[in-house]
């Protein structure tokens, strides 16, 4: 299904068991992947939470008779203090792991040392991101949206910018609670 590899054992969560909201026959379900147990299947050793990146699984089901534009959607994470954090594009998540100070000690061996690999450059980060641009009637799309924050529970996923593809009319905003696990 994902085309990622033989070792891939990730099964997306069931939208019926996630927090959700329905407006104009469009249902959005979401779940914060805030524990090691949740992040291990989709990301393996590349746990984004260790680097200050919270992955949130989003499932969008279009039950309406009209196509919905998703490329204009804006995702915000609103924490306990009502602080709004914009989603980080999947292609930029690898830059969230700030560079470490360079080792200025000389190497006693004339062997070149390789650069340490950035765990946030794993193919799973971009490969599992929510990437759909348009959602036809009766179809669904799912994937991760990333935020540079720690999840403490009682937060909200705030989504705006979903539009009717034909008229360009905005759908109402969605507010989905993200409890801690």
Protein Blocks (a to p, Z undefined) as FASTA:
>chain_A
ZZnajklccdcddfklpccddeehiacdddddfbfklmmmmnommcfklnopacdddddd
dfbfbdcdfklpccddddfkopacddddfklmmmmmccddddfbdcfbfcdcdddddfkl
pfklmmmpcfbfbdcehiacddddddddddebjiacddehiacfklopacdddddddddZ
Z
